[in-house]
C-alpha cells in the first residue's frame, strides 16, 4: 500500500518512538503490555496533541463496558479483533482521509 510502518511491542516503547519521529497514524491495541492503550492515548493527548486525530484503536474487548465507554469517549476509529487485512486497509484509508 506504500505505507511505512514501525512496530512497537508495548505501549512504553511506542511512547518512546513517538518522541523520536513524526507519525501520521498510530494503531494502538487497548491491551498493550507495559503501558496499555488507554495510557498511551493519554500520553499522546498530553505530549503529541497533533497526533490525536491519527489514532486508531484495536481491541478484542469491544463488549467490555470499560473499553466500550473509553472508545466512545475518545471518538477515534477502531477495529474489533479479529480483523482482516482488507478491514485494516479500509480503516487506515479512512483515518488518512480524515487528516
Contact map, one row per residue, 1 for C-alpha under 8 A:
111000000000000000000000000000000000000000000000000000000000000000000000000000000000000000000000000
111100000000000000000000000000000000000000000000000000000000000000000000000000000000000000000000000
111110000000000000000000000000000000000000000000000000000000000000000000000000000000000000000000000
011111000000000000000000000000000000000000000000000000000000000000000000000000000000000000000000000
001111100000000000000000000000000000000000000000000000000000000000000000000000000000000000000000000
000111110000000000000000000000000000000000000000000000000000000000000000000000000000000000000000000
000011111000010000000000000000000000000000000000000000000000000000000000000000000000000000000000000
000001111110110010000000000000000000000000000000000000000000000000000000000000000000000000000000000
000000111110110000000000000000011000000000000000000000000000000000000000000000000000000000000000000
000000011111110000000000000000011111000000000000000000000000000000000000000000000000000000000000000
000000011111111000000000000000011111101100000000000000000000000000000000000000000000000000000000000
000000000111111100000000000000000110000100000000000000000000000000000000000000000000000000000000000
000000011111111110000000000000000000000000000000000000000000000000000000000000000000000000000000000
000000111111111111000000000000000000000100000000000000000000000000000000000000000000000000000000000
000000000011111111100000000000000000000100110000000000000000000000000000000000000000000000000000000
000000000001111111110000000000000000000000000000000000000000000000000000000000000000000000000000000
000000010000111111111000000000000000000000000000000000000000000000000000000000000000000000000000000
000000000000011111111110000000000000000000000000000000000000000000000000000000000000000000000000000
000000000000001111111100000000000000000000000000000000000000000000000000000000000000000000000000000
000000000000000111111100000000000000000000000000000000000000000000000000000000000000000000000000000
000000000000000011111110000000000000000000000000000000000000000000000000000000000000000000000000000
000000000000000001111111000000000000000000000000000000000000000000000000000000000000000000000000000
000000000000000001001111110000000000000000000000001000000000000000000000000000000000000000000000000
000000000000000000000111110000000000000000000000001001000000000000000000000000000000000000000001000
000000000000000000000011111000000000000000000000001001110000000000000000000000000000000000000011000
000000000000000000000011111100000000000000000000000001110000000000000000000000000000000000000000000
000000000000000000000000111110000000000000000000000000111100000000000000000000000000000000000000000
000000000000000000000000011111010000100000000000000000111100000000000000000000000000000000000000000
000000000000000000000000001111110001100000000000000000001110000000000000000000000000000000000000000
000000000000000000000000000111110001110000000000000000001110000000100000000000000000000000000000000
000000000000000000000000000011111001100000000000000000000010000000000000000000000000000000000000000
000000001110000000000000000111111111100000000000000000000000000000000000000000000000000000000000000
000000001110000000000000000000111111000000000000000000000000000000000000000000000000000000000000000
000000000111000000000000000000011111000000000000000000000000000000000000000000000000000000000000000
000000000111000000000000000000011111101100000000000000000000000000000000000000000000000000000000000
000000000110000000000000000011111111111100000000000000000000000000000000000000000000000000000000000
000000000010000000000000000111110011111110000000000000001000000000000000000000000000000000000000000
000000000000000000000000000001000001111111000000000000000000000000000100000000000000000000000000000
000000000010000000000000000000000011111111100000000000000000000000000000000000000000000000000000000
000000000011011000000000000000000011111111110000000000000000000000000000000000000000000000000000000
000000000000000000000000000000000000111111111000000100000000000000000000000000000000000000000000000
000000000000000000000000000000000000011111111100000000000000000000000000000000000000000000000000000
000000000000001000000000000000000000001111111111000000000000000000000000000000000000000000000000000
000000000000001000000000000000000000000111111111101100000000000000000000000000000000000000000000000
000000000000000000000000000000000000000011111111101100000000000000000000000000000000000000000000000
000000000000000000000000000000000000000001111111100000000000000000000000000000000000000000000000000
000000000000000000000000000000000000000000111111100000000000000000000000000000000000000000000000000
000000000000000000000000000000000000000000111111111100000000000000000000000000000000000000000000000
000000000000000000000000000000000000000000011111111100000000000000000000000000000000000000000000000
000000000000000000000000000000000000000000000001111110000000000000000000000000000000000000000000000
000000000000000000000011100000000000000000011001111111100000000000000000000000000000000000000000000
000000000000000000000000000000000000000010011001111111100000000000000000000000000000000000000000000
000000000000000000000000000000000000000000000000011111100000000000000000000100000000000000000010011
000000000000000000000001110000000000000000000000001111110000000000000000000000000000000000000011001
000000000000000000000000111100000000000000000000001111111000000000000000000110000000000000000000000
000000000000000000000000111100000000000000000000000001111100000000000000000111100000000000010010000
000000000000000000000000001111000000100000000000000000111110000000000010000111100000000000000000000
000000000000000000000000001111000000000000000000000000011111000000000000000001111000000000000000000
000000000000000000000000000011100000000000000000000000001111110000000000000001111000000000000000000
000000000000000000000000000000000000000000000000000000000111110000000000000000011100000000000000000
000000000000000000000000000000000000000000000000000000000011111100110000000000010000000000000000000
000000000000000000000000000000000000000000000000000000000011111110110000000000010000000000000000000
000000000000000000000000000000000000000000000000000000000000111110110000000000000000000000000000000
000000000000000000000000000000000000000000000000000000000000111111110000000000000000000000000000000
000000000000000000000000000000000000000000000000000000000000011111111000000000000000000000000000000
000000000000000000000000000000000000000000000000000000000000000111111100000000000000000000000000000
000000000000000000000000000001000000000000000000000000000000111111111110000000000000000000000000000
000000000000000000000000000000000000000000000000000000000000111111111111000000000000000000000000000
000000000000000000000000000000000000000000000000000000000000000011111111100000000000000000000000000
000000000000000000000000000000000000010000000000000000000000000001111111110000000000000000000000000
000000000000000000000000000000000000000000000000000000001000000000111111111101000000000000000000000
000000000000000000000000000000000000000000000000000000000000000000011111111100000000000000000000000
000000000000000000000000000000000000000000000000000000000000000000001111111000000000000000000000000
000000000000000000000000000000000000000000000000000000000000000000000111111100000000000000000000000
000000000000000000000000000000000000000000000000000000000000000000000011111110000000000000000000000
000000000000000000000000000000000000000000000000000010111000000000000011011111000000000000000000000
000000000000000000000000000000000000000000000000000000111000000000000000001111100000000000100010000
000000000000000000000000000000000000000000000000000000011110000000000010000111110000000000100000000
000000000000000000000000000000000000000000000000000000011110000000000000000011111010001100100000000
000000000000000000000000000000000000000000000000000000000111110000000000000001111110000000000000000
000000000000000000000000000000000000000000000000000000000111000000000000000000111110000000000000000
000000000000000000000000000000000000000000000000000000000001000000000000000000011111000000000000000
000000000000000000000000000000000000000000000000000000000000000000000000000000111111101100000000000
000000000000000000000000000000000000000000000000000000000000000000000000000000000111111100000000000
000000000000000000000000000000000000000000000000000000000000000000000000000000000011111110000000000
000000000000000000000000000000000000000000000000000000000000000000000000000000000001111111000000000
000000000000000000000000000000000000000000000000000000000000000000000000000000100011111111100000000
000000000000000000000000000000000000000000000000000000000000000000000000000000100011111111110000000
000000000000000000000000000000000000000000000000000000000000000000000000000000000000111111111000000
000000000000000000000000000000000000000000000000000000000000000000000000000000000000011111111100000
000000000000000000000000000000000000000000000000000000000000000000000000000011100000001111111110000
000000000000000000000000000000000000000000000000000000010000000000000000000000000000000111111111000
000000000000000000000000000000000000000000000000000000000000000000000000000000000000000011111111100
000000000000000000000000000000000000000000000000000000000000000000000000000000000000000001111111110
000000000000000000000000100000000000000000000000000011010000000000000000000010000000000000111111111
000000000000000000000001100000000000000000000000000001000000000000000000000000000000000000011111111
000000000000000000000000000000000000000000000000000000000000000000000000000000000000000000001111111
000000000000000000000000000000000000000000000000000010000000000000000000000000000000000000000111111
000000000000000000000000000000000000000000000000000011000000000000000000000000000000000000000011111
